[in-house]
Amino acid sequence: MQLTGKVAVVTGAGSGIGRAAALLLAQQGAKIGAIDRTPDDSQETISKIQQMGGEAISAIADISQPDQMQQAMQTIGEKWGRLDIVFANAGINGVWAPIEELAPEEWDKTINTNLRGTFLTVKYAVPYLKRQGGSVIITSSVNGTRIFSNTGATAYSCTKAAQVAFTKMVALELASQRIRVNVICPGAIETNINESTQQRNLEEVKEPVEFPEGRIPLTDGESGTSEQVAQLVLFLASDASNHITGTEIWIDGGESLLQG
């Protein structure tokens, strides 16, 4: 799945799925524009790509801020004169709490980061993608799409469900421009996103559920890896998936089938 000559933008490239995807896309020949809000993490990804002979630049931006995202896309687009692949991956888990205790500003932060951030990422990439067509991949989740038993994750799940609807709307709108838009829905993956989760007073509202044989049927309960998700991103970024658009793909080892 060679990507030689193509330019890929990856948000949240400083860690987890974003970093794994950036490294894999670079291994396949893509030039990487790494967008992250944490300079040190972003630079570590850039350094790894450069050490293996790839090309990469970083753009520091908060995905929820229009001016920052427009500037980031402009910096990357002007550097190489094109964008071919956009992996809208950055997001947070935010606050998980009973609906009565979830503060409006906590709700807004999750919505603004995950949903507004996806919108801004795609919006400011489209003018560059239209020049030659390309592929957009959006990171959603099993939560809000197949799993609704993570009580308290209301804001998070709503953003993930909305990302699927956004994908389908934009896929149809951009099809005539030869831009494909798809969405991936990971289950339990070994990343540091849980560090951004604030769980509060869920014991009283959470429905008790037990999985004595493990929560992930395909792997006897073992979580997936960022590298496995990156392989799916590579497939959707490549010409191997050139007739796929507007589609959600779950990558969870059957977890959501068990818990849905």
MIDOSE-1310 file (N, C-alpha, C; in nm, 2 decimals, decimal comma, always signed):
residues 260
mqlt	+0,08/-0,12/+0,00/+0,00/+0,00/+0,00/+0,09/+0,13/+0,00; +0,16/+0,14/-0,10/+0,26/+0,25/-0,11/+0,19/+0,39/-0,12; +0,24/+0,48/-0,05/+0,18/+0,62/-0,05/+0,28/+0,72/-0,09; +0,38/+0,68/-0,16/+0,49/+0,77/-0,21/+0,43/+0,89/-0,28
gkva	+0,48/+1,01/-0,24/+0,44/+1,13/-0,30/+0,32/+1,19/-0,24; +0,25/+1,12/-0,15/+0,13/+1,17/-0,09/+0,16/+1,24/+0,04; +0,07/+1,33/+0,08/+0,08/+1,41/+0,20/-0,03/+1,38/+0,30; +0,00/+1,34/+0,42/-0,10/+1,30/+0,52/-0,10/+1,39/+0,64
vvtg	-0,22/+1,44/+0,67/-0,23/+1,52/+0,80/-0,29/+1,43/+0,90; -0,22/+1,43/+1,02/-0,27/+1,34/+1,13/-0,29/+1,43/+1,25; -0,41/+1,44/+1,31/-0,43/+1,52/+1,43/-0,42/+1,42/+1,55; -0,37/+1,48/+1,66/-0,34/+1,39/+1,77/-0,22/+1,30/+1,74
agsg	-0,13/+1,35/+1,67/-0,01/+1,27/+1,62/+0,09/+1,25/+1,73; +0,08/+1,31/+1,84/+0,18/+1,30/+1,94/+0,17/+1,18/+2,03; +0,07/+1,10/+2,02/+0,06/+0,98/+2,10/-0,05/+0,88/+2,05; -0,05/+0,76/+2,10/-0,15/+0,66/+2,08/-0,18/+0,63/+1,93
igra	-0,30/+0,62/+1,89/-0,34/+0,59/+1,76/-0,28/+0,68/+1,66; -0,29/+0,81/+1,69/-0,23/+0,91/+1,60/-0,09/+0,89/+1,57; -0,01/+0,87/+1,67/+0,14/+0,84/+1,65/+0,16/+0,72/+1,57; +0,09/+0,61/+1,60/+0,11/+0,48/+1,53/+0,07/+0,50/+1,38
aall	-0,04/+0,57/+1,36/-0,08/+0,60/+1,22/+0,02/+0,68/+1,14; +0,07/+0,79/+1,21/+0,17/+0,87/+1,14/+0,29/+0,80/+1,11; +0,34/+0,71/+1,20/+0,46/+0,63/+1,17/+0,44/+0,53/+1,06; +0,32/+0,47/+1,06/+0,30/+0,37/+0,95/+0,28/+0,43/+0,82
laqq	+0,20/+0,54/+0,81/+0,19/+0,61/+0,68/+0,32/+0,66/+0,63; +0,41/+0,71/+0,72/+0,54/+0,75/+0,68/+0,62/+0,64/+0,63; +0,61/+0,52/+0,69/+0,68/+0,40/+0,64/+0,64/+0,37/+0,50; +0,52/+0,40/+0,47/+0,47/+0,36/+0,33/+0,50/+0,48/+0,23
gaki	+0,57/+0,58/+0,28/+0,61/+0,68/+0,18/+0,54/+0,82/+0,19; +0,44/+0,83/+0,28/+0,37/+0,96/+0,29/+0,45/+1,06/+0,37; +0,44/+1,19/+0,33/+0,49/+1,30/+0,40/+0,39/+1,33/+0,51; +0,43/+1,36/+0,63/+0,34/+1,37/+0,74/+0,34/+1,51/+0,80
gaid	+0,21/+1,57/+0,80/+0,19/+1,69/+0,88/+0,13/+1,65/+1,01; +0,20/+1,66/+1,12/+0,16/+1,62/+1,25/+0,10/+1,73/+1,33; -0,03/+1,73/+1,35/-0,10/+1,83/+1,43/-0,13/+1,78/+1,57; -0,08/+1,86/+1,67/-0,10/+1,82/+1,81/-0,09/+1,95/+1,89
rtpd	-0,15/+1,94/+2,01/-0,15/+2,06/+2,09/-0,03/+2,06/+2,19; +0,04/+1,95/+2,19/+0,15/+1,93/+2,28/+0,29/+1,93/+2,21; +0,37/+2,03/+2,21/+0,49/+2,04/+2,12/+0,58/+1,92/+2,15; +0,61/+1,89/+2,27/+0,70/+1,78/+2,30/+0,66/+1,65/+2,24
dsqe	+0,53/+1,61/+2,25/+0,48/+1,49/+2,20/+0,49/+1,49/+2,05; +0,45/+1,60/+1,99/+0,45/+1,61/+1,84/+0,59/+1,60/+1,79; +0,69/+1,66/+1,86/+0,83/+1,66/+1,81/+0,88/+1,52/+1,82; +0,84/+1,44/+1,92/+0,89/+1,30/+1,93/+0,84/+1,22/+1,81
tisk	+0,72/+1,24/+1,77/+0,67/+1,17/+1,65/+0,75/+1,21/+1,53; +0,77/+1,34/+1,51/+0,85/+1,39/+1,40/+0,99/+1,33/+1,40; +1,05/+1,33/+1,51/+1,19/+1,27/+1,52/+1,19/+1,13/+1,48; +1,09/+1,05/+1,52/+1,09/+0,91/+1,49/+1,08/+0,89/+1,34
iqqm	+0,99/+0,97/+1,27/+0,97/+0,97/+1,13/+1,10/+1,00/+1,06; +1,17/+1,11/+1,10/+1,29/+1,15/+1,04/+1,40/+1,05/+1,06; +1,41/+0,98/+1,17/+1,51/+0,88/+1,20/+1,50/+0,77/+1,10; +1,38/+0,74/+1,05/+1,36/+0,63/+0,96/+1,36/+0,68/+0,81
ggea	+1,40/+0,80/+0,80/+1,42/+0,85/+0,66/+1,30/+0,92/+0,60; +1,20/+0,94/+0,68/+1,08/+1,01/+0,63/+1,08/+1,16/+0,64; +0,98/+1,22/+0,58/+0,96/+1,36/+0,59/+0,84/+1,40/+0,68; +0,86/+1,49/+0,76/+0,75/+1,53/+0,85/+0,77/+1,67/+0,91
isai	+0,66/+1,74/+0,93/+0,66/+1,87/+1,00/+0,55/+1,87/+1,10; +0,56/+1,95/+1,20/+0,46/+1,96/+1,31/+0,39/+2,10/+1,30; +0,27/+2,10/+1,34/+0,19/+2,22/+1,35/+0,12/+2,21/+1,48; +0,14/+2,30/+1,57/+0,08/+2,30/+1,71/-0,05/+2,37/+1,70
adis	-0,16/+2,30/+1,73/-0,29/+2,36/+1,73/-0,39/+2,29/+1,82; -0,48/+2,36/+1,87/-0,60/+2,31/+1,94/-0,71/+2,29/+1,83; -0,75/+2,16/+1,81/-0,84/+2,13/+1,70/-0,98/+2,20/+1,72; -1,01/+2,25/+1,83/-1,14/+2,32/+1,85/-1,13/+2,47/+1,82
qpdq	-1,02/+2,52/+1,78/-1,00/+2,66/+1,75/-0,98/+2,69/+1,60; -1,08/+2,75/+1,54/-1,07/+2,77/+1,39/-0,95/+2,84/+1,34; -0,90/+2,95/+1,40/-0,78/+3,02/+1,35/-0,66/+2,93/+1,35; -0,65/+2,85/+1,46/-0,53/+2,76/+1,48/-0,53/+2,65/+1,37
mqqa	-0,65/+2,59/+1,35/-0,66/+2,48/+1,25/-0,65/+2,53/+1,11; -0,70/+2,65/+1,08/-0,68/+2,70/+0,94/-0,54/+2,73/+0,92; -0,46/+2,78/+1,02/-0,32/+2,81/+1,00/-0,24/+2,68/+0,99; -0,28/+2,58/+1,07/-0,21/+2,45/+1,06/-0,22/+2,39/+0,92
mqti	-0,34/+2,38/+0,87/-0,36/+2,33/+0,74/-0,29/+2,41/+0,63; -0,29/+2,54/+0,65/-0,22/+2,62/+0,55/-0,07/+2,60/+0,55; -0,01/+2,58/+0,67/+0,13/+2,55/+0,69/+0,17/+2,42/+0,62; +0,09/+2,32/+0,64/+0,12/+2,19/+0,58/+0,09/+2,19/+0,43
gekw	-0,02/+2,25/+0,39/-0,05/+2,25/+0,25/+0,05/+2,33/+0,17; +0,10/+2,44/+0,22/+0,19/+2,52/+0,15/+0,33/+2,46/+0,15; +0,36/+2,38/+0,25/+0,49/+2,31/+0,26/+0,51/+2,22/+0,14; +0,41/+2,14/+0,11/+0,42/+2,04/+0,00/+0,33/+2,06/-0,12
grld	+0,25/+2,16/-0,11/+0,16/+2,20/-0,22/+0,04/+2,11/-0,24; +0,01/+2,02/-0,14/-0,10/+1,93/-0,16/-0,14/+1,87/-0,02; -0,26/+1,82/-0,01/-0,30/+1,72/+0,09/-0,37/+1,61/+0,03; -0,34/+1,49/+0,07/-0,40/+1,37/+0,01/-0,48/+1,29/+0,11
ivfa	-0,43/+1,29/+0,23/-0,49/+1,21/+0,34/-0,51/+1,29/+0,46; -0,63/+1,28/+0,52/-0,65/+1,35/+0,65/-0,70/+1,25/+0,75; -0,63/+1,23/+0,86/-0,67/+1,14/+0,97/-0,72/+1,23/+1,08; -0,85/+1,25/+1,09/-0,90/+1,34/+1,20/-0,92/+1,25/+1,32
nagi	-0,82/+1,25/+1,40/-0,81/+1,15/+1,51/-0,81/+1,21/+1,65; -0,77/+1,33/+1,67/-0,76/+1,38/+1,80/-0,89/+1,39/+1,87; -0,89/+1,37/+2,00/-1,01/+1,38/+2,08/-0,99/+1,35/+2,23; -1,09/+1,37/+2,31/-1,08/+1,35/+2,45/-1,20/+1,26/+2,50
ngvw	-1,18/+1,19/+2,61/-1,30/+1,13/+2,67/-1,38/+1,22/+2,75; -1,31/+1,32/+2,81/-1,39/+1,42/+2,89/-1,44/+1,37/+3,02; -1,54/+1,43/+3,07/-1,60/+1,40/+3,20/-1,71/+1,29/+3,18; -1,71/+1,19/+3,26/-1,81/+1,08/+3,26/-1,88/+1,10/+3,39
apie	-2,01/+1,14/+3,39/-2,08/+1,16/+3,52/-2,23/+1,15/+3,50; -2,30/+1,12/+3,60/-2,45/+1,12/+3,59/-2,50/+1,25/+3,52; -2,61/+1,24/+3,45/-2,65/+1,35/+3,37/-2,69/+1,47/+3,46; -2,74/+1,45/+3,58/-2,77/+1,56/+3,67/-2,65/+1,63/+3,72
elap	-2,53/+1,56/+3,72/-2,41/+1,62/+3,77/-2,31/+1,67/+3,66; -2,35/+1,64/+3,54/-2,26/+1,68/+3,43/-2,28/+1,83/+3,40; -2,18/+1,91/+3,43/-2,19/+2,06/+3,41/-2,20/+2,10/+3,26; -2,27/+2,20/+3,23/-2,28/+2,25/+3,09/-2,14/+2,27/+3,03
eewd	-2,05/+2,33/+3,11/-1,92/+2,36/+3,05/-1,84/+2,23/+3,03; -1,87/+2,12/+3,11/-1,80/+1,99/+3,08/-1,86/+1,93/+2,95; -1,99/+1,94/+2,94/-2,05/+1,89/+2,81/-1,99/+1,97/+2,69; -1,98/+2,10/+2,70/-1,93/+2,18/+2,59/-1,79/+2,15/+2,56
ktin	-1,70/+2,13/+2,66/-1,56/+2,10/+2,63/-1,55/+1,97/+2,54; -1,63/+1,87/+2,58/-1,62/+1,74/+2,50/-1,67/+1,76/+2,36; -1,79/+1,83/+2,35/-1,85/+1,85/+2,22/-1,75/+1,93/+2,13; -1,70/+2,04/+2,19/-1,61/+2,13/+2,11/-1,48/+2,06/+2,07
tnlr	-1,43/+1,98/+2,15/-1,30/+1,91/+2,11/-1,33/+1,80/+2,01; -1,42/+1,71/+2,04/-1,44/+1,60/+1,95/-1,52/+1,63/+1,82; -1,63/+1,70/+1,84/-1,72/+1,72/+1,72/-1,68/+1,84/+1,64; -1,67/+1,96/+1,71/-1,63/+2,08/+1,65/-1,49/+2,06/+1,59
gtfl	-1,40/+1,99/+1,66/-1,27/+1,96/+1,62/-1,26/+1,88/+1,49; -1,35/+1,78/+1,48/-1,36/+1,70/+1,35/-1,40/+1,79/+1,24; -1,51/+1,87/+1,26/-1,56/+1,97/+1,16/-1,45/+2,06/+1,11; -1,38/+2,12/+1,20/-1,27/+2,22/+1,16/-1,16/+2,15/+1,09
tvky	-1,12/+2,03/+1,13/-1,02/+1,96/+1,06/-1,05/+1,93/+0,92; -1,17/+1,88/+0,90/-1,21/+1,85/+0,76/-1,24/+1,98/+0,68; -1,30/+2,08/+0,74/-1,34/+2,20/+0,67/-1,21/+2,27/+0,61; -1,11/+2,28/+0,69/-0,99/+2,35/+0,64/-0,90/+2,27/+0,56
avpy	-0,92/+2,13/+0,55/-0,84/+2,05/+0,47/-0,90/+2,04/+0,33; -1,03/+2,05/+0,32/-1,11/+2,03/+0,19/-1,05/+2,11/+0,07; -1,02/+2,24/+0,09/-0,97/+2,31/-0,03/-0,84/+2,25/-0,09; -0,76/+2,19/-0,01/-0,64/+2,12/-0,06/-0,67/+1,99/-0,12
lkrq	-0,76/+1,91/-0,05/-0,80/+1,78/-0,10/-0,87/+1,79/-0,24; -0,95/+1,90/-0,26/-1,02/+1,91/-0,39/-0,93/+1,92/-0,51; -0,80/+1,95/-0,49/-0,71/+1,97/-0,60/-0,69/+1,84/-0,68; -0,68/+1,73/-0,60/-0,65/+1,60/-0,67/-0,73/+1,48/-0,61
ggsv	-0,83/+1,51/-0,52/-0,90/+1,41/-0,45/-0,82/+1,35/-0,33; -0,88/+1,27/-0,25/-0,80/+1,21/-0,14/-0,89/+1,13/-0,05; -0,84/+1,11/+0,07/-0,91/+1,02/+0,17/-0,91/+1,09/+0,30; -1,03/+1,09/+0,37/-1,04/+1,14/+0,50/-1,09/+1,02/+0,59
iits	-1,02/+1,01/+0,70/-1,05/+0,90/+0,80/-1,08/+0,97/+0,93; -1,19/+0,94/+1,00/-1,23/+1,00/+1,12/-1,23/+0,90/+1,23; -1,18/+0,93/+1,35/-1,18/+0,83/+1,46/-1,31/+0,86/+1,54; -1,40/+0,76/+1,54/-1,52/+0,76/+1,63/-1,49/+0,66/+1,74
svng	-1,58/+0,58/+1,77/-1,57/+0,48/+1,88/-1,68/+0,38/+1,88; -1,66/+0,27/+1,95/-1,78/+0,18/+1,97/-1,88/+0,25/+2,06; -1,84/+0,34/+2,15/-1,93/+0,41/+2,23/-2,01/+0,51/+2,15; -2,14/+0,50/+2,16/-2,23/+0,59/+2,09/-2,27/+0,53/+1,95
trif	-2,21/+0,42/+1,91/-2,24/+0,36/+1,78/-2,29/+0,22/+1,80; -2,23/+0,14/+1,89/-2,28/+0,01/+1,92/-2,29/-0,01/+2,07; -2,21/+0,06/+2,15/-2,22/+0,04/+2,29/-2,28/+0,16/+2,36; -2,37/+0,13/+2,45/-2,44/+0,24/+2,52/-2,44/+0,21/+2,67
sntg	-2,36/+0,11/+2,71/-2,36/+0,07/+2,85/-2,26/+0,14/+2,94; -2,17/+0,22/+2,88/-2,08/+0,30/+2,96/-2,15/+0,42/+3,02; -2,22/+0,40/+3,12/-2,31/+0,50/+3,18/-2,22/+0,62/+3,22; -2,27/+0,74/+3,19/-2,20/+0,86/+3,23/-2,13/+0,92/+3,11
atay	-2,10/+0,84/+3,01/-2,02/+0,88/+2,90/-2,11/+0,95/+2,79; -2,21/+1,03/+2,84/-2,31/+1,08/+2,75/-2,26/+1,18/+2,65; -2,18/+1,27/+2,70/-2,12/+1,37/+2,60/-2,03/+1,31/+2,50; -1,94/+1,22/+2,55/-1,85/+1,15/+2,47/-1,92/+1,07/+2,36
sctk	-2,02/+0,99/+2,40/-2,09/+0,90/+2,31/-2,17/+0,98/+2,21; -2,23/+1,10/+2,25/-2,30/+1,18/+2,15/-2,20/+1,23/+2,04; -2,08/+1,27/+2,08/-1,99/+1,32/+1,98/-1,95/+1,20/+1,88; -1,94/+1,08/+1,94/-1,90/+0,97/+1,85/-2,01/+0,93/+1,76
aaqv	-2,13/+0,93/+1,80/-2,25/+0,91/+1,71/-2,25/+1,01/+1,61; -2,23/+1,14/+1,65/-2,24/+1,25/+1,55/-2,13/+1,24/+1,45; -2,01/+1,19/+1,48/-1,91/+1,18/+1,39/-1,94/+1,08/+1,27; -2,02/+0,98/+1,31/-2,07/+0,89/+1,20/-2,16/+0,96/+1,11
aftk	-2,26/+1,03/+1,16/-2,35/+1,11/+1,07/-2,27/+1,21/+0,99; -2,18/+1,28/+1,05/-2,10/+1,38/+0,98/-2,02/+1,31/+0,86; -1,97/+1,19/+0,89/-1,90/+1,12/+0,78/-1,99/+1,09/+0,66; -2,11/+1,05/+0,69/-2,20/+1,01/+0,58/-2,24/+1,13/+0,50
mval	-2,27/+1,24/+0,57/-2,31/+1,37/+0,51/-2,20/+1,42/+0,42; -2,08/+1,42/+0,47/-1,97/+1,48/+0,40/-1,92/+1,39/+0,29; -1,93/+1,26/+0,31/-1,89/+1,17/+0,20/-1,97/+1,19/+0,08; -2,10/+1,21/+0,09/-2,18/+1,23/-0,03/-2,16/+1,36/-0,09
elas	-2,14/+1,47/+0,00/-2,11/+1,60/-0,05/-1,98/+1,61/-0,14; -1,88/+1,53/-0,09/-1,75/+1,54/-0,15/-1,72/+1,44/-0,26; -1,81/+1,35/-0,28/-1,78/+1,23/-0,37/-1,75/+1,28/-0,51; -1,82/+1,38/-0,56/-1,79/+1,43/-0,69/-1,65/+1,49/-0,70
qrir	-1,59/+1,53/-0,59/-1,45/+1,58/-0,59/-1,35/+1,48/-0,57; -1,39/+1,35/-0,58/-1,30/+1,23/-0,56/-1,24/+1,23/-0,42; -1,31/+1,28/-0,32/-1,27/+1,27/-0,18/-1,35/+1,17/-0,11; -1,29/+1,07/-0,06/-1,36/+0,96/+0,02/-1,35/+1,00/+0,17
vnvi	-1,46/+0,97/+0,24/-1,47/+1,00/+0,38/-1,52/+0,87/+0,45; -1,44/+0,82/+0,54/-1,48/+0,70/+0,62/-1,45/+0,72/+0,77; -1,51/+0,64/+0,85/-1,50/+0,66/+1,00/-1,47/+0,52/+1,06; -1,37/+0,52/+1,15/-1,33/+0,40/+1,22/-1,39/+0,41/+1,37
cpga	-1,43/+0,29/+1,42/-1,49/+0,29/+1,55/-1,41/+0,19/+1,64; -1,30/+0,23/+1,70/-1,22/+0,14/+1,78/-1,29/+0,10/+1,91; -1,26/-0,02/+1,96/-1,30/-0,05/+2,10/-1,19/-0,03/+2,20; -1,17/-0,12/+2,29/-1,06/-0,10/+2,39/-0,93/-0,11/+2,32
ietn	-0,85/+0,00/+2,32/-0,72/+0,01/+2,26/-0,62/+0,06/+2,36; -0,51/+0,00/+2,36/-0,40/+0,05/+2,46/-0,35/+0,18/+2,42; -0,41/+0,29/+2,47/-0,36/+0,43/+2,45/-0,37/+0,50/+2,58; -0,33/+0,63/+2,57/-0,33/+0,71/+2,70/-0,45/+0,80/+2,70
ines	-0,56/+0,77/+2,62/-0,67/+0,86/+2,62/-0,75/+0,86/+2,75; -0,74/+0,74/+2,82/-0,80/+0,73/+2,95/-0,75/+0,83/+3,05; -0,63/+0,89/+3,02/-0,58/+0,99/+3,11/-0,66/+1,12/+3,11; -0,74/+1,13/+3,00/-0,82/+1,25/+2,98/-0,97/+1,23/+3,03
tqqr	-0,99/+1,11/+3,09/-1,12/+1,08/+3,14/-1,13/+1,12/+3,29; -1,24/+1,19/+3,32/-1,27/+1,22/+3,46/-1,40/+1,15/+3,49; -1,40/+1,04/+3,57/-1,52/+0,97/+3,61/-1,56/+1,02/+3,74; -1,69/+1,04/+3,76/-1,74/+1,10/+3,88/-1,88/+1,04/+3,92
nlee	-1,88/+0,98/+4,04/-2,01/+0,94/+4,10/-2,09/+0,85/+4,00; -2,03/+0,75/+3,94/-2,10/+0,66/+3,85/-2,16/+0,54/+3,92; -2,11/+0,51/+4,04/-2,15/+0,38/+4,10/-2,30/+0,37/+4,12; -2,37/+0,48/+4,15/-2,51/+0,47/+4,17/-2,60/+0,46/+4,05
vkep	-2,55/+0,50/+3,93/-2,63/+0,50/+3,81/-2,59/+0,39/+3,71; -2,47/+0,33/+3,73/-2,42/+0,23/+3,63/-2,49/+0,10/+3,65; -2,54/+0,04/+3,54/-2,60/-0,09/+3,54/-2,49/-0,20/+3,56; -2,50/-0,29/+3,66/-2,40/-0,39/+3,68/-2,40/-0,49/+3,57
vefp	-2,28/-0,51/+3,51/-2,26/-0,61/+3,40/-2,13/-0,68/+3,42; -2,14/-0,81/+3,41/-2,02/-0,89/+3,43/-1,98/-0,97/+3,30; -1,85/-0,98/+3,27/-1,81/-1,05/+3,15/-1,70/-1,15/+3,20; -1,75/-1,27/+3,26/-1,65/-1,36/+3,32/-1,55/-1,42/+3,22
egri	-1,58/-1,42/+3,09/-1,49/-1,47/+2,99/-1,41/-1,36/+2,92; -1,42/-1,24/+2,97/-1,35/-1,12/+2,91/-1,44/-1,04/+2,82; -1,41/-0,92/+2,81/-1,49/-0,82/+2,73/-1,47/-0,83/+2,58; -1,36/-0,89/+2,54/-1,32/-0,89/+2,40/-1,31/-1,03/+2,35
pltd	-1,41/-1,09/+2,28/-1,42/-1,23/+2,24/-1,30/-1,27/+2,16; -1,25/-1,19/+2,06/-1,15/-1,24/+1,97/-1,02/-1,26/+2,03; -0,99/-1,19/+2,15/-0,86/-1,20/+2,21/-0,86/-1,24/+2,35; -0,96/-1,31/+2,39/-0,98/-1,35/+2,53/-0,96/-1,23/+2,63
gesg	-1,01/-1,12/+2,59/-1,02/-1,01/+2,68/-0,90/-0,91/+2,67; -0,81/-0,94/+2,58/-0,69/-0,85/+2,56/-0,73/-0,73/+2,47; -0,69/-0,61/+2,51/-0,72/-0,49/+2,44/-0,64/-0,49/+2,30; -0,69/-0,42/+2,21/-0,62/-0,40/+2,08/-0,51/-0,31/+2,10
tseq	-0,43/-0,29/+1,99/-0,32/-0,20/+2,00/-0,34/-0,08/+1,90; -0,26/+0,03/+1,92/-0,27/+0,14/+1,83/-0,22/+0,10/+1,69; -0,12/+0,01/+1,69/-0,07/-0,04/+1,56/-0,17/-0,11/+1,48; -0,26/-0,19/+1,54/-0,37/-0,26/+1,47/-0,46/-0,16/+1,41
vaql	-0,49/-0,05/+1,48/-0,58/+0,05/+1,43/-0,51/+0,13/+1,31; -0,38/+0,15/+1,33/-0,31/+0,22/+1,22/-0,31/+0,14/+1,09; -0,31/+0,01/+1,10/-0,32/-0,07/+0,97/-0,46/-0,05/+0,90; -0,56/-0,03/+0,98/-0,69/+0,00/+0,92/-0,69/+0,14/+0,86
vlfl	-0,62/+0,24/+0,93/-0,61/+0,37/+0,87/-0,53/+0,37/+0,74; -0,43/+0,29/+0,73/-0,35/+0,27/+0,61/-0,43/+0,22/+0,50; -0,51/+0,12/+0,52/-0,60/+0,06/+0,42/-0,70/+0,17/+0,37; -0,76/+0,25/+0,46/-0,86/+0,35/+0,41/-0,79/+0,47/+0,35
asda	-0,66/+0,49/+0,38/-0,59/+0,60/+0,31/-0,54/+0,56/+0,18; -0,53/+0,43/+0,15/-0,46/+0,38/+0,03/-0,56/+0,36/-0,09; -0,51/+0,34/-0,20/-0,60/+0,31/-0,32/-0,66/+0,17/-0,31; -0,62/+0,09/-0,21/-0,68/-0,04/-0,19/-0,83/-0,03/-0,15
snhi	-0,87/+0,09/-0,10/-1,00/+0,12/-0,06/-1,07/+0,22/-0,14; -1,03/+0,23/-0,27/-1,08/+0,34/-0,35/-1,22/+0,34/-0,39; -1,30/+0,24/-0,35/-1,44/+0,23/-0,38/-1,52/+0,23/-0,25; -1,46/+0,27/-0,14/-1,52/+0,27/-0,01/-1,53/+0,42/+0,04
tgte	-1,66/+0,46/+0,07/-1,68/+0,60/+0,12/-1,81/+0,60/+0,20; -1,82/+0,68/+0,30/-1,94/+0,70/+0,38/-1,96/+0,57/+0,47; -1,86/+0,51/+0,51/-1,87/+0,38/+0,58/-1,80/+0,38/+0,71; -1,87/+0,32/+0,81/-1,81/+0,31/+0,94/-1,76/+0,16/+0,96
iwid	-1,64/+0,15/+1,02/-1,58/+0,02/+1,04/-1,54/+0,01/+1,18; -1,59/-0,10/+1,25/-1,56/-0,12/+1,39/-1,43/-0,21/+1,39; -1,34/-0,17/+1,48/-1,22/-0,25/+1,50/-1,21/-0,27/+1,66; -1,26/-0,38/+1,70/-1,28/-0,40/+1,85/-1,28/-0,55/+1,89
gges	-1,24/-0,64/+1,80/-1,23/-0,78/+1,84/-1,36/-0,84/+1,88; -1,47/-0,78/+1,84/-1,60/-0,83/+1,87/-1,66/-0,78/+2,00; -1,59/-0,68/+2,06/-1,63/-0,63/+2,19/-1,77/-0,57/+2,19; -1,80/-0,49/+2,08/-1,93/-0,42/+2,08/-2,04/-0,52/+2,05
llqg	-2,01/-0,63/+1,99/-2,12/-0,73/+1,96/-2,16/-0,80/+2,09; -2,07/-0,81/+2,19/-2,09/-0,87/+2,32/-2,17/-0,77/+2,41; -2,12/-0,65/+2,40/-2,18/-0,55/+2,50/-2,29/-0,47/+2,44; -2,32/-0,47/+2,31/-2,42/-0,39/+2,26/-2,56/-0,43/+2,30
